[in-house]
Amino acid sequence: MGALSVLKASRRMQRLAIGIALIGAVLLFLLNLRRAGEQAGRAAERLQDMERTNDALQRMLEAGADRPRDRDDLAERLRGGRF
């Protein structure tokens, strides 16, 4: 009878160990999923910042390309009302 109870107890312990391992694996998966979501959010925020910066730089370059070249060009624009 003693050997039979040891086998039952060991089976129970095996099931308990498997259950604990499964719970641990699920918790690790959820933590990793959360971390991946946070990283994706930070990457999206960096991308938005880069797009805003790039847009501002592009507008500055366009404004610089459209500037008057010299004083005569500036005077002509002011007379024509295009400045």
Secondary structure, DSSP 4 states (H G I P E B T S, - for coil): -HHHHHHHHHHHHHHHHHHHHHHHHHHHHHHHHHHHHHHHHHHHHHHHHHHHHHHHHHHHHHHHHTS-SSHHHHHHHHHHT--
